[in-house]
Amino acid sequence: MPVLSNVWIGSDDSRLKIAATNMEIGVTTRIDANVEEEGTITVDARLLAEFVNTLPSGQVDLDLDPKRLSLTVRAGRDKAAINGLDAQDFPVISTIKDDDFSVRIDGQLFRERISLVEFAAATDESRPVLAGVLTRFEGEVMVLASADGFRMAVAEGPMTSADGSPVAPIEERLDVIVPARSYRELARLIGDHDGDVTLSVTAQQRQILARFGDTEWVSQLIDGTFPDVKQIIPKEFSTRVDVGRDALLNAVRRASYFARENNDVIRFAIHTGEDEMTPGSVEVTANAAERGNSESFVDASISGGELQIAFNSRYLADVLGVLKHGNVMLGMNGANQAGVVRPSGGDSYSHVIMPMVIGGQ
């Protein structure tokens, strides 16, 4: 469908309306404009964007020739005539309807929660459900979760509006699975928007929609059943480590340079202090037969027994990278059981990582 490479341009209530879709994601936005005569056309999205991006700031005039299906873009003495396709060939993009399930949430809060989970979704399509993000609405709480079979990220918390007020509780739980790449695009579009985002799910639960400011976003949903996230997250830990996020991330990155040639394996050795006044430490090591080895120590507060365990360095760097700052907690129950990473002092976010079984364990 060549028209999918184009953007739809037309007028809507004396404003300029622009829309684009790839049949999985659709985006519509509106811009204040002086509409002298109404009309619609679709033109090549990349060509239009590249040309407009080179124009000086100021007014841009758009003139449509409906017979030739050509759009003239003019700014001062600069202009281009871009050939297009009939707007009637453009797919219809869904909009929010009054009978759709709908909730409001602070846009920045929602964007942050997306960033905490979307990276853990699978990147291949062999199991479509794992390429998506579970989105659960229950009572006053929203849960976002993603997993790829080796790790799982879960962020949950109340739905609050941008002014801090709570939203009306959901009477009946609703679970939908949104493609992770769709959520990445939504987070990018939300950007610095400081108001609420209205989320809606169509009555047939085939699409999810978001409206914020002058922009609407819509995505197809993934059909299937997501793994039971509550059963996967361990509730207790035999070894618990509280450590500075920045120091641990730097140690993991140093080890990752050597772990590249060894399936990204890095080892953690958890050492308790000699007494209550002496801090414990996390020893982070990696070995590469050809390149050499790396060893780093990070001071930490340790409770429980000492432990040696191996993880994928990339998985650890990913989760530590999105947690931003402060201290993190590592919870473990042995060398061959999943570990959990979460911010210290809170349980609204959990990241489960399967250990790597290596020789000698």
NUBA-415396 format. One record per residue (C-alpha): x, y, z. Coordinates in Angstrom, 1 decimal, always signed. Layout:
NUBA-415396
R      u      v      w
R      X      Y      Z
...
//
This chain:
NUBA-415396
R      u      v      w
R   +0.0   +0.0   +0.0
R   +2.0   +3.0   -1.2
R   -0.3   +5.4   +0.6
R   +1.1   +4.1   +3.9
R   +4.3   +6.0   +3.1
R   +2.3   +9.2   +2.9
R   +0.9  +11.6   +5.5
R   -2.8  +12.7   +5.2
R   -3.2  +16.4   +5.2
R   -6.5  +18.2   +5.4
R   -8.6  +20.7   +7.4
R  -10.6  +20.1  +10.5
R  -12.6  +22.8  +12.2
R  -10.4  +25.6  +10.7
R   -7.2  +23.8  +11.8
R   -4.7  +21.8   +9.8
R   -4.9  +18.1  +10.5
R   -2.1  +15.7   +9.8
R   -2.3  +11.9  +10.1
R   +0.0   +8.9   +9.5
R   -0.3   +5.1  +10.0
R   +1.5   +1.9   +9.3
R   -1.7   -0.1  +10.1
R   -0.3   -1.0  +13.5
R   +0.2   +2.5  +14.9
R   -1.7   +5.6  +13.8
R   -1.0   +9.2  +14.9
R   -3.1  +12.3  +14.3
R   -2.3  +15.9  +15.2
R   -3.8  +19.3  +14.6
R   -2.1  +22.7  +14.1
R   -3.6  +26.1  +14.3
R   -3.9  +27.5  +10.7
R   -5.8  +30.0   +8.6
R   -7.8  +27.7   +6.3
R   -9.0  +29.7   +3.2
R  -10.3  +26.7   +1.3
R  -10.7  +23.1   +2.5
R   -9.2  +20.1   +0.8
R   -7.4  +16.8   +1.5
R   -4.4  +15.0   +0.0
R   -1.7  +12.5   +1.0
R   +2.0  +13.2   +0.2
R   +5.3  +11.4   +0.8
R   +6.0  +11.8   +4.5
R   +9.8  +11.6   +4.3
R  +10.0  +14.1   +1.4
R   +7.6  +16.6   +3.0
R   +9.5  +16.4   +6.4
R  +12.9  +16.8   +4.8
R  +11.9  +19.8   +2.8
R  +10.0  +21.6   +5.6
R  +12.9  +21.0   +8.0
R  +15.2  +23.1   +5.8
R  +12.8  +26.1   +5.6
R  +13.4  +29.2   +7.7
R  +11.1  +29.8  +10.7
R   +8.0  +31.7   +9.9
R   +4.8  +31.2   +8.0
R   +4.4  +28.3   +5.6
R   +1.7  +28.3   +2.9
R   +0.1  +25.1   +1.5
R   -1.7  +25.2   -1.8
R   -3.5  +22.1   -3.1
R   -4.2  +21.4   -6.8
R   -6.9  +18.7   -6.5
R   -6.9  +17.9  -10.2
R   -3.1  +17.2  -10.4
R   -3.0  +15.9   -6.9
R   -0.1  +18.2   -6.1
R   +0.7  +20.1   -2.9
R   +2.7  +23.3   -3.1
R   +4.7  +24.1   +0.0
R   +5.9  +27.7   +0.1
R   +7.9  +29.8   +2.6
R   +9.0  +33.2   +1.4
R  +10.7  +32.7   -2.0
R  +11.3  +29.0   -1.4
R   +8.7  +26.5   -2.6
R   +8.3  +22.9   -3.7
R   +5.5  +21.1   -5.5
R   +5.0  +17.6   -4.1
R   +2.9  +15.0   -6.0
R   +0.5  +13.0   -3.9
R   -2.2  +10.4   -3.8
R   -5.9  +10.6   -3.3
R   -6.8  +11.0   +0.3
R   -9.7   +8.6   -0.1
R   -7.2   +5.8   -0.4
R   -5.8   +6.5   +3.1
R   -6.9   +4.1   +5.9
R   -9.4   +5.3   +8.5
R   -7.7   +5.9  +11.8
R   -9.8   +5.2  +14.9
R  -10.8   +7.9  +17.4
R  -12.0   +7.8  +20.9
R  -15.7   +7.2  +21.2
R  -18.1   +7.8  +24.1
R  -18.8   +4.1  +24.8
R  -15.1   +3.1  +24.9
R  -13.4   +2.2  +28.1
R  -11.5   +5.3  +29.2
R   -9.2   +6.5  +32.0
R   -7.0   +9.5  +32.6
R   -3.4   +9.5  +33.9
R   -0.6  +12.0  +34.3
R   +1.3  +12.0  +31.0
R   +4.8  +12.2  +32.6
R   +3.9   +9.5  +35.1
R   +2.7   +7.2  +32.2
R   +5.8   +8.0  +30.1
R   +8.1   +7.1  +33.0
R   +6.3   +3.8  +33.6
R   +6.6   +2.9  +29.9
R  +10.3   +3.5  +30.0
R  +10.7   +1.2  +33.0
R   +9.3   -1.8  +31.2
R   +9.2   -1.6  +27.4
R  +12.9   -2.5  +26.9
R  +12.4   -6.0  +28.5
R   +9.9   -7.1  +25.9
R  +11.0   -9.7  +23.3
R  +12.3   -8.3  +20.0
R  +11.3  -11.2  +17.8
R   +7.8  -12.2  +16.8
R   +8.1  -16.0  +17.5
R   +5.9  -15.5  +20.6
R   +3.8  -12.3  +19.9
R   +2.6  -12.0  +23.4
R   +6.2  -11.5  +24.7
R   +6.7   -8.7  +22.1
R   +4.1   -6.7  +24.0
R   +3.5   -4.9  +27.3
R   +0.7   -6.1  +29.5
R   -1.4   -3.2  +30.5
R   -3.8   -3.9  +33.4
R   -6.4   -1.5  +34.8
R   -7.7   -2.6  +38.2
R   -9.4   -0.4  +40.8
R   -7.2   +2.7  +41.1
R   -4.0   +0.9  +39.9
R   -2.3   +0.5  +36.5
R   +0.2   -2.3  +36.0
R   +2.6   -2.5  +33.1
R   +4.7   -5.6  +32.6
R   +6.9   -7.0  +29.9
R   +9.0  -10.2  +29.6
R  +11.2  -11.9  +27.0
R  +11.7  -15.3  +28.7
R  +14.9  -14.3  +30.4
R  +13.8  -11.2  +32.3
R  +10.6   -9.5  +33.3
R   +9.9   -5.9  +34.3
R   +6.8   -4.9  +36.3
R   +5.7   -1.3  +37.2
R   +2.6   -0.7  +39.1
R   +1.0   +2.2  +40.9
R   -2.1   +4.4  +41.2
R   -3.5   +6.3  +38.3
R   -3.3   +9.9  +39.2
R   -3.9  +13.0  +37.1
R   -1.4  +15.7  +36.4
R   -2.7  +17.9  +39.2
R   -2.2  +15.0  +41.7
R   -5.8  +14.1  +42.1
R   -6.9  +10.4  +42.0
R   -8.9   +9.1  +39.1
R  -12.2   +7.2  +39.5
R  -11.5   +3.5  +40.2
R  -12.1   +0.9  +37.5
R  -15.0   -1.4  +38.4
R  -13.9   -4.4  +36.4
R  -10.3   -5.4  +35.7
R   -9.2   -5.0  +32.1
R   -6.0   -6.6  +30.7
R   -4.7   -5.7  +27.2
R   -1.4   -6.3  +25.5
R   +0.2   -3.4  +23.6
R   +3.1   -3.9  +21.2
R   +6.3   -2.6  +22.9
R   +7.3   -0.6  +19.8
R   +3.9   +1.1  +19.9
R   +4.5   +2.2  +23.5
R   +8.0   +3.5  +22.6
R   +6.5   +5.7  +20.0
R   +3.8   +6.9  +22.4
R   +6.4   +7.8  +25.0
R   +8.3   +9.8  +22.4
R   +5.2  +11.6  +21.3
R   +4.2  +12.5  +24.9
R   +7.6  +14.1  +25.4
R   +7.4  +17.1  +27.7
R   +3.5  +17.2  +27.7
R   +2.6  +18.3  +31.2
R   -1.0  +17.4  +31.2
R   -3.1  +14.3  +31.4
R   -3.3  +11.5  +28.8
R   -6.7   +9.9  +28.2
R   -6.4   +6.2  +27.4
R   -9.2   +4.3  +25.8
R   -9.8   +0.7  +24.7
R  -12.3   +0.0  +21.9
R  -15.3   -2.0  +22.8
R  -14.0   -5.1  +20.9
R  -10.6   -4.7  +22.7
R   -8.7   -4.6  +19.4
R   -7.2   -1.2  +19.7
R   -5.9   +1.2  +22.4
R   -6.0   +4.9  +21.9
R   -4.4   +7.9  +23.7
R   -5.3  +11.6  +23.5
R   -3.1  +14.4  +24.8
R   -3.0  +18.0  +23.8
R   -3.7  +18.2  +20.0
R   -2.5  +14.7  +19.3
R   -4.1  +11.3  +19.2
R   -2.3   +7.9  +19.0
R   -3.8   +4.5  +18.3
R   -2.3   +1.0  +18.3
R   -3.5   -2.4  +17.5
R   -3.5   -4.8  +20.4
R   -1.9   -8.3  +20.7
R   -4.3  -11.2  +21.2
R   -3.2  -13.7  +23.8
R   -2.6  -14.4  +27.5
R   +0.3  -12.8  +29.3
R   +2.3  -14.8  +31.9
R   +1.1  -14.4  +35.5
R   +3.4  -11.7  +36.7
R   +2.5  -12.2  +40.4
R   +3.7  -15.8  +40.4
R   +7.0  -15.0  +38.8
R   +8.3  -12.3  +41.3
R   +9.9  -13.9  +44.4
R   +8.3  -12.6  +47.6
R  +11.3  -13.3  +50.0
R  +15.1  -13.4  +49.5
R  +17.8  -15.3  +51.4
R  +20.3  -12.7  +50.3
R  +19.5   -9.0  +50.0
R  +21.9   -6.3  +48.8
R  +21.4   -2.5  +49.0
R  +23.9   -0.7  +46.8
R  +24.4   +2.6  +45.1
R  +22.9   +2.5  +41.6
R  +25.7   +4.6  +39.9
R  +28.6   +2.6  +41.4
R  +27.0   -0.7  +40.5
R  +26.2   +0.4  +37.0
R  +29.8   +1.5  +36.4
R  +31.1   -1.8  +37.7
R  +28.7   -3.7  +35.5
R  +29.8   -1.7  +32.5
R  +33.5   -2.2  +33.1
R  +32.9   -6.0  +33.4
R  +30.7   -6.0  +30.2
R  +33.7   -4.9  +28.1
R  +35.4   -8.2  +28.9
R  +32.2  -10.3  +28.9
R  +31.3   -9.6  +25.3
R  +33.3  -12.6  +24.1
R  +31.8  -14.8  +26.8
R  +28.1  -14.6  +26.2
R  +27.9  -11.4  +28.3
R  +28.4  -13.4  +31.5
R  +29.5  -11.5  +34.6
R  +29.9  -12.9  +38.1
R  +28.7  -11.4  +41.3
R  +30.3  -12.5  +44.5
R  +28.4  -11.1  +47.6
R  +30.6  -10.6  +50.6
R  +29.3   -9.7  +54.0
R  +31.3   -7.4  +56.3
R  +33.4   -8.8  +59.1
R  +31.1   -7.1  +61.7
R  +28.1   -4.8  +61.8
R  +30.2   -1.7  +61.5
R  +32.0   -3.0  +58.4
R  +30.2   -2.7  +55.0
R  +29.8   -5.6  +52.8
R  +30.8   -5.6  +49.1
R  +29.7   -6.9  +45.7
R  +32.6   -8.2  +43.7
R  +31.9   -7.9  +39.9
R  +34.1  -10.0  +37.6
R  +34.3  -11.0  +34.0
R  +36.7  -13.2  +32.0
R  +37.5  -13.3  +28.3
R  +39.9  -16.0  +27.1
R  +41.6  -13.7  +24.6
R  +41.2  -10.2  +26.1
R  +41.8  -10.8  +29.8
R  +39.7  -10.2  +32.9
R  +38.1   -7.5  +35.0
R  +37.4   -7.1  +38.7
R  +35.6   -4.4  +40.6
R  +34.3   -4.0  +44.2
R  +31.3   -2.0  +45.2
R  +30.5   -1.3  +48.9
R  +27.0   -2.5  +49.9
R  +24.7   -3.3  +52.8
R  +24.3   -7.0  +52.9
R  +21.7   -9.0  +54.8
R  +21.6  -12.8  +54.6
R  +24.2  -15.2  +53.4
R  +27.1  -14.8  +51.0
R  +26.5  -15.8  +47.4
R  +28.0  -16.3  +44.0
R  +25.8  -15.8  +41.0
R  +26.2  -14.9  +37.3
R  +24.0  -12.6  +35.2
R  +23.8  -11.3  +31.7
R  +25.7   -7.9  +31.8
R  +23.4   -6.3  +29.2
R  +20.3   -7.2  +31.1
R  +21.7   -5.6  +34.3
R  +22.9   -2.5  +32.5
R  +19.5   -2.1  +30.9
R  +17.6   -2.1  +34.2
R  +20.1   +0.0  +36.1
R  +20.1   +2.5  +33.3
R  +16.4   +3.2  +33.6
R  +16.3   +3.4  +37.4
R  +18.2   +6.7  +37.0
R  +19.6   +7.4  +40.6
R  +19.6   +6.5  +44.3
R  +20.1   +3.0  +45.7
R  +18.9   -0.3  +44.3
R  +18.1   -3.5  +46.0
R  +19.2   -6.9  +44.7
R  +17.3   -9.8  +46.0
R  +18.5  -13.4  +45.5
R  +17.7  -16.9  +46.6
R  +20.6  -18.9  +45.4
R  +22.9  -19.2  +42.3
R  +20.3  -20.9  +40.1
R  +17.2  -18.9  +41.0
R  +16.0  -15.6  +39.5
R  +17.3  -12.4  +41.0
R  +15.2   -9.2  +41.5
R  +16.3   -5.6  +41.0
R  +14.2   -2.8  +42.4
R  +14.7   +0.7  +43.8
R  +15.6   +0.5  +47.5
R  +12.7   +1.2  +49.9
R   +9.9   +0.5  +47.4
R   +8.2   -2.3  +45.6
R   +6.2   -0.5  +42.9
R   +8.8   -1.6  +40.4
R  +10.5   -5.1  +40.1
R  +12.8   -6.4  +37.5
R  +13.3  -10.2  +37.5
R  +16.5  -11.6  +35.8
R  +17.2  -15.3  +35.3
R  +20.8  -16.2  +36.3
R  +23.3  -17.7  +33.9
R  +24.4  -21.2  +34.7
R  +28.1  -21.6  +34.1
R  +30.7  -24.2  +34.9
R  +31.4  -24.8  +38.6
R  +27.9  -23.8  +39.7
//
